[in-house]
Each structure stands twice: as C-alpha cells, then as structure tokens.
Amino acid sequence: MAELPKVNPEGSAKTYSGFGIPLIFPAWIIIGFFLVIPVAMMLVYSFLTKEFRGGVIWEFSISAYDQFFLYRGLFGDSPPVIEWTYISIFWRSIWQAGLATFCCLIIGFPTAWFIATRTGRNKTIWLFLITIPYWVNLLIRTISMKFLIRDNGPLNEFFLSIGLISEPFHIINTNFAVQLGLFYSYLPFMVLPIYAAVERYNFALSEAAADLYASRTVTLFKVILPTVRPGIVAGCILVFVPSLGAFLAPDLLGGAKNFMIGSLIEEQFKGAAGNWPFGAAASMILLSLVLIVLTFYARNQTKGQI
C-alpha cells in the first residue's frame, strides 16, 4: 500500500502567510481614509488661526489650546487665569459618561446573565428584543425620549392619572434626562459583550465553589466576575467612549445648562461664527482622553495574559 505524502505544518503556514499583506491592504485603505486622514486634519486645524467669518487661516497658532485652558480677558490683555468654563464642561462629560457606564453595568450584567442562562429559542428571542432599538435611528429614539419625559408627556400624564403625583415631574433639561438618554442609547453595548463572556463561562466552576461551601456572594466576586471580566471591561469601554463624546442626548434632553464636550465641539463647526481651530483642539483633547482609557485597558489586558 502506497504511503500518503507527509504534510509539513510549518511549510503550510509559510505558504499561506504570503496572503497576509494583500488581505489586510483593504483594511489599511479604509482606516487610513476614514480615520487617520480626518484625525490628522483635526490635529492640523487645531494649530491654525481662526478666520473671522468661520473656517481657518493657514497661520500657525496655539491660541485654540490656550483658549481652552486659560482666560486672558475680553481683549487678551489681562493676566492669564485658568478657564474653568471649558474644564467644567469636560469634567461634566467625564462624570456623566462614567455614571452612564455604571448604570449600564448594574442593569446590563444581570440582563446578560439572564439571557445567557436561557435555553434554545428563548435565548434567541431575548437577544432579538435587546437589539430591536437599533433598528431605529438614534436621533429618532432621542426625540421620542424627549416627547415621553416632557412635562406634559405620556409619562407625567400617566402618573397624574393614577394619583401618584399631584403636579408634573420636571425631567426634561436636567442632568437626569441626559443620564436617561445615555443609558437608553448605550445599554445594549454593555449587555452584548457580557452576554458573550457569560456564554463561554464554565458553570462547573460555580458548582465547585458551592461544593467548597462558598456563599453566592463569594462565588460571584471570587469566581464569576474574574472569569467574565474581559466582557465587563469591553462593555464598559463600549459605553464610556461614545457617552463621553455624545451630543444628541445633551442637546435634546439636557439643554444649555447641561452642556457636554460633544455639544461644545459640534457648536464650533456649526454656522459662520464657529471657531474651527478651537473645535479641533477640543476634539484632540477628547481624543487624547479616549486614547488614555484605551491604553490603560490594553495594558491591563496584556498583564492578564502574562
């Protein structure tokens, strides 16, 4: 009987490794055209001079960054002091995004656990219900939320009709309304990564912990959470990053008193009176913060794999 030809795994790997560069070349083009070039343009614009009627003058200047952090008086002739207006907007964006991430985690983890522990068709139905809101544009969903929670909206009308309140709750144009909009918009971003992590979880670990007389609380914090941690961290990033730069929820639900950094950036590029270099500088500061968060996540992931 003739012997079958031997296959060299290393040779096969070398044969197919030649396809690597051609396969990733389209991704390089897309990333370069839609990510690297726009970010590079924002970086260049942030160091240019504002044109009086909007746009930029091609003269190097750091006045946009100076305007963000320092106040030099109306005519720029006063001693510089810290400009707390924009810093407070930035800080408001950070804590609003952080609170939205925390709320999504508190609700999203039990929801993901519940869905992952269903069987067969029930699991598919629950996943289907979670993704339904994404069939509708975010702008339409945010406007619907504004209609729902306004003073004479259906929510207040219902509470008044059953006698739960004597006068309408004022929810619109508050921090709570912004938080509600962020929570509603990005909750599935928390549920789906945690669901994927829980589905890969080995439930024999929980049984082993119970056999060793571990309580449910100990099992949760010592066994379950460390195991599904990658999904939790991924979900937190997927909620925190878009919440940080969100402008639809602050604009439509929060009003002028609840400005966030995304709204500030959008305002600088809108109309003839916009300050493009300042908007670009604010964008770069926001991007730097996001990169710090992602770098911290990447370093933690690397340490976890060692």
Order of alpha helices (4+ residues) and beta strands (2+ residues): alpha-alpha-alpha-beta-beta-alpha-beta-beta-alpha-alpha-alpha-alpha-alpha-alpha-alpha-alpha-alpha-alpha
